[in-house]
Each structure stands twice: as C-alpha cells, then as structure tokens.
Amino acid sequence: MAKLFIARNRYGKYYAKVVNNYHKCQKLVSVFLPNGVELPRDYGTYDCEYYLSCYPKGNNVEINIIVTKIYGSQLDVVNPQVNPAGVQSLNPYEEYNNSTPELPF
C-alpha cells in the first residue's frame, strides 16, 4: 500500500503529479479510480494500491495511474465490488471499534 496525492481538476477528472527531483522535471498524470468511488475533497493524500498504465499517443507515450483499491474512512463508495459491506468506510477494523484484533500468540 502506498500513499498517493490525488487532486480533481475543474472538469471533475482526477490527476497526480509525478516529480523527478534529480532531473528537475515533473508531469501531470491522469488518475482513474475504481467504478463507483468519489473522493470527498478536491485534493488529498490517500492510501491506495495502484499501477501505471501507458499507451501510445502520436510519437509520445501517455502514462495513467490506475487505482485498484483505495483505503479511507470518508470515501463515498456505492459499488459493492469495491466495498462489499456497502458502508461508507473501507476500514477493515471498523467493526472492532477501530482496534486491532488480539494476536493468537
């Protein structure tokens, strides 16, 4: 699981900025969330699992970030495949009152 800073542009699409400090360059990259997931704020840092996807566009290569899972307690999730419990939170320990279960050893 990694942290990803995701922002929303004025058209409602999500993006992230990839920065290379060694070469002092940066690029804005489109972010695609799972179906049925909307972020509550216009920008923020989220714990998520994702991978990079690329495709040719003219003579260049375009890069996208595909988010497969996003974790947080304030997400608006309506897709049961992303969140089978159908509740607002994706926190697996919420039913244990936000505490970790006891270890058996």
Secondary structure, 3 states (H helix, E strand, C coil): CEEEEEEECCCCCEEEEEEECCCCEEEEEEEECCCCEECCCCEEEEEEEEEEEEEEECCEEEEEEEEEEEECCCCEECCCCCCCCCCCCCCCCHHHCCCCCCCCC
